[in-house]
Amino acid sequence: MQNLTSQQANWLALPPPASPPRWGKALCGLAIALLWLLPFSYVLLAIFKSTAEYAASPPLSLPEGVSPLLENIRMAWEQGDMAQAMLNSSLYAAVGASLAVLLAAMAAYPLARMQFRHRNLWFLLLFAGTVFPFQMYLIPLFFGFQWAELLDTHLGMCLLYTAICIPFPVLVLRNYMQNLSLEIDQAARLDGASEFTLFWRIILPNLRGPMSAVFLLQFTWIWNDMLFSSVLGNSPDTRSIMNALLVFQGSYAQSGPNIMLTAAVLASLPTLLLFVLLRRQFMQGLRV
């Protein structure tokens, strides 16, 4: 072995670079967390105040008590007609996200596991719908729904959200399926399994993590959508929760901004609860 030069020996003798202190990382993380939580602190303080207290006190002042919270919830629930709106949004988000993820998995399977002509072209054609802004679809969708008598109907909204939420899960699930070993398919086909059996019993159980992740993302998107619901489902019977908040915001001066903020907090609870329930599957889907 050749002898080391003096310069190389000096480099080897140098101590390794010191890592940043842990307290510095902790302070940086704490500062980011406080900056992120600052808007929520204003909302949380406001929902514990009555309308008179909210108008008379500074925005970030502490409330005098917690008793006004129940009255604010009651007024927001009744005046904003939130029961029907939450039921509608739950239907749209659950049905739309579930069907979209299932259909996306069925579409991603041949695109990732089967060989046929122009496979990449079909994938690009399917994913091309996400390239254009959604506002371009409003006018043709409005006249199409009006012609098909789907305007202001629960069926029409479910079909809309199912169709519009398919491309992104196809992209995600196709990438996951491509990472699975092809030897699984070959062994199953040698045992006489059909393509549907191979997909349903072998491939699909391995996609629980990513399917849960994209379901949560699509559910949240549908729940927070206000563009399509305000145009295609604006009647009180089909109105989504975000559309109901928009309508309620026009008359919040009669009840107070604290009531409006209480309604906004109530509208965000279902998606937060769903994330808590699916957090393990969501994190597994991100790590795969």
FENQUIQUI-V959207 format. One record per pair of residues at least 24 apart in sequence whose C-alpha atoms are under 10 Angstrom apart, sorted by sequence separation. I is the first residue (numbers start at 1). GAP is how many residues later the second one is. If there is no record, write none. Layout:
# FENQUIQUI-V959207
i & gap
I & GAP
I & GAP
This chain:
# FENQUIQUI-V959207
i & gap
47 & 24
48 & 24
47 & 25
48 & 25
241 & 25
242 & 25
47 & 26
177 & 26
180 & 26
241 & 26
242 & 26
177 & 27
241 & 27
177 & 29
134 & 30
176 & 30
177 & 30
176 & 31
130 & 34
173 & 34
176 & 34
129 & 35
130 & 35
176 & 35
130 & 36
129 & 37
130 & 37
173 & 37
129 & 38
130 & 38
172 & 38
173 & 38
127 & 39
128 & 39
129 & 39
172 & 39
126 & 40
127 & 40
126 & 41
127 & 41
169 & 41
172 & 41
173 & 41
125 & 42
126 & 42
127 & 42
169 & 42
172 & 42
124 & 43
127 & 43
224 & 43
123 & 44
126 & 44
127 & 44
169 & 44
170 & 44
223 & 44
224 & 44
126 & 45
169 & 45
223 & 45
168 & 46
169 & 46
123 & 47
124 & 47
223 & 47
224 & 47
123 & 48
169 & 48
220 & 48
223 & 48
165 & 49
168 & 49
169 & 49
165 & 50
168 & 50
220 & 50
221 & 50
123 & 51
220 & 51
165 & 52
166 & 52
219 & 52
220 & 52
165 & 53
164 & 54
165 & 54
217 & 54
220 & 54
216 & 55
219 & 55
220 & 55
162 & 56
165 & 56
161 & 57
165 & 57
104 & 58
161 & 58
164 & 58
216 & 58
217 & 58
99 & 59
100 & 59
103 & 59
104 & 59
107 & 59
108 & 59
111 & 59
216 & 59
99 & 60
102 & 60
103 & 60
107 & 60
111 & 60
161 & 60
162 & 60
96 & 61
97 & 61
100 & 61
101 & 61
104 & 61
105 & 61
108 & 61
109 & 61
112 & 61
113 & 61
161 & 61
92 & 62
95 & 62
96 & 62
99 & 62
100 & 62
103 & 62
104 & 62
107 & 62
108 & 62
112 & 62
213 & 62
216 & 62
91 & 63
92 & 63
95 & 63
96 & 63
99 & 63
100 & 63
103 & 63
104 & 63
107 & 63
108 & 63
111 & 63
112 & 63
215 & 63
216 & 63
91 & 64
92 & 64
93 & 64
94 & 64
95 & 64
96 & 64
97 & 64
98 & 64
99 & 64
100 & 64
101 & 64
102 & 64
103 & 64
104 & 64
105 & 64
106 & 64
107 & 64
108 & 64
109 & 64
110 & 64
111 & 64
112 & 64
113 & 64
158 & 64
161 & 64
89 & 65
92 & 65
93 & 65
96 & 65
97 & 65
100 & 65
101 & 65
104 & 65
105 & 65
108 & 65
109 & 65
112 & 65
113 & 65
213 & 65
216 & 65
217 & 65
88 & 66
91 & 66
92 & 66
95 & 66
96 & 66
97 & 66
99 & 66
100 & 66
101 & 66
103 & 66
104 & 66
105 & 66
107 & 66
108 & 66
111 & 66
112 & 66
113 & 66
212 & 66
213 & 66
216 & 66
91 & 67
92 & 67
95 & 67
96 & 67
97 & 67
98 & 67
99 & 67
100 & 67
101 & 67
102 & 67
103 & 67
104 & 67
105 & 67
106 & 67
107 & 67
108 & 67
110 & 67
111 & 67
112 & 67
113 & 67
161 & 67
212 & 67
213 & 67
215 & 67
89 & 68
92 & 68
93 & 68
94 & 68
96 & 68
97 & 68
100 & 68
101 & 68
102 & 68
104 & 68
105 & 68
106 & 68
108 & 68
109 & 68
112 & 68
113 & 68
114 & 68
160 & 68
161 & 68
212 & 68
213 & 68
214 & 68
88 & 69
89 & 69
92 & 69
93 & 69
96 & 69
97 & 69
100 & 69
101 & 69
104 & 69
105 & 69
108 & 69
109 & 69
113 & 69
160 & 69
209 & 69
212 & 69
213 & 69
88 & 70
92 & 70
96 & 70
100 & 70
104 & 70
108 & 70
211 & 70
212 & 70
213 & 70
114 & 71
157 & 71
209 & 71
210 & 71
211 & 71
212 & 71
213 & 71
214 & 71
97 & 72
101 & 72
105 & 72
113 & 72
157 & 72
160 & 72
209 & 72
210 & 72
212 & 72
213 & 72
214 & 72
208 & 73
209 & 73
210 & 73
212 & 73
213 & 73
208 & 74
209 & 74
210 & 74
211 & 74
212 & 74
157 & 75
209 & 75
210 & 75
156 & 76
157 & 76
208 & 76
209 & 76
210 & 76
152 & 77
156 & 77
208 & 77
209 & 77
210 & 77
152 & 78
207 & 78
209 & 78
210 & 78
152 & 79
153 & 79
154 & 79
209 & 79
151 & 80
152 & 80
153 & 80
114 & 81
151 & 81
152 & 81
153 & 81
157 & 81
207 & 81
150 & 82
151 & 82
152 & 82
153 & 82
156 & 82
157 & 82
150 & 83
151 & 83
152 & 83
154 & 83
155 & 83
157 & 83
151 & 84
152 & 84
153 & 84
154 & 84
110 & 85
152 & 85
153 & 85
154 & 85
109 & 86
113 & 86
142 & 86
146 & 86
152 & 86
153 & 86
109 & 87
141 & 87
145 & 87
151 & 87
152 & 87
109 & 89
110 & 89
138 & 89
142 & 89
143 & 89
106 & 90
109 & 90
113 & 90
138 & 90
141 & 90
142 & 90
137 & 91
141 & 91
135 & 92
139 & 92
106 & 93
134 & 93
135 & 93
138 & 93
139 & 93
105 & 94
106 & 94
109 & 94
134 & 94
138 & 94
105 & 95
109 & 95
105 & 98
106 & 98
105 & 99
102 & 102
105 & 102
105 & 106
104 & 107
101 & 109
102 & 109
176 & 109
179 & 109
101 & 110
101 & 111
176 & 112
98 & 113
101 & 113
102 & 113
98 & 114
100 & 114
101 & 114
100 & 115
98 & 116
99 & 116
97 & 117
98 & 117
101 & 117
97 & 118
98 & 118
100 & 118
96 & 119
97 & 119
97 & 120
98 & 120
94 & 121
97 & 121
98 & 121
93 & 122
94 & 122
96 & 122
97 & 122
93 & 123
96 & 123
97 & 123
94 & 124
95 & 124
97 & 124
93 & 125
94 & 125
97 & 125
93 & 126
94 & 126
96 & 126
92 & 127
93 & 127
93 & 128
94 & 128
90 & 129
93 & 129
94 & 129
89 & 130
92 & 130
93 & 130
92 & 131
93 & 131
90 & 132
91 & 132
93 & 132
89 & 133
90 & 133
89 & 134
88 & 135
89 & 135
89 & 136
86 & 137
89 & 140
92 & 146
92 & 148
88 & 149
89 & 149
91 & 149
87 & 150
88 & 150
89 & 150
90 & 150
85 & 151
87 & 151
88 & 151
89 & 151
90 & 151
84 & 152
85 & 152
87 & 152
88 & 152
89 & 152
84 & 153
85 & 153
86 & 153
87 & 153
88 & 153
89 & 153
84 & 154
85 & 154
86 & 154
87 & 154
89 & 154
81 & 155
84 & 155
85 & 155
86 & 155
84 & 156
85 & 156
86 & 156
82 & 157
84 & 157
85 & 157
81 & 158
82 & 158
83 & 158
85 & 158
86 & 158
82 & 159
85 & 159
81 & 160
82 & 160
84 & 160
85 & 160
80 & 161
82 & 162
81 & 163
82 & 163
80 & 164
81 & 164
80 & 165
80 & 166
81 & 166
82 & 166
80 & 167
81 & 167
80 & 168
76 & 169
79 & 169
80 & 169
80 & 171
76 & 172
79 & 172
80 & 172
79 & 173
76 & 176
79 & 176
89 & 178
76 & 179
80 & 179
75 & 180
79 & 180
80 & 180
86 & 180
90 & 180
79 & 181
82 & 181
86 & 181
90 & 181
76 & 182
77 & 182
85 & 182
72 & 183
76 & 183
80 & 183
72 & 184
75 & 184
76 & 184
79 & 184
82 & 184
86 & 184
73 & 185
74 & 185
75 & 185
76 & 185
77 & 185
82 & 185
72 & 186
73 & 186
76 & 186
77 & 186
72 & 187
73 & 187
75 & 187
76 & 187
71 & 188
72 & 188
73 & 188
74 & 188
75 & 188
76 & 188
69 & 189
72 & 189
73 & 189
74 & 189
77 & 189
69 & 190
72 & 190
73 & 190
76 & 190
72 & 191
70 & 192
73 & 192
69 & 193
73 & 193
55 & 201
54 & 202
55 & 202
51 & 203
54 & 203
55 & 203
51 & 204
52 & 204
54 & 204
50 & 205
51 & 205
53 & 205
50 & 206
51 & 206
52 & 206
50 & 207
51 & 207
50 & 208
51 & 208
49 & 209
50 & 209
47 & 210
48 & 210
49 & 210
46 & 211
47 & 211
48 & 211
46 & 212
47 & 212
45 & 213
46 & 213
47 & 213
44 & 214
46 & 214
47 & 214
48 & 214
43 & 215
46 & 215
47 & 215
46 & 216
47 & 216
44 & 217
47 & 217
43 & 218
44 & 218
47 & 218
42 & 219
43 & 219
43 & 221
44 & 221
43 & 222
40 & 225
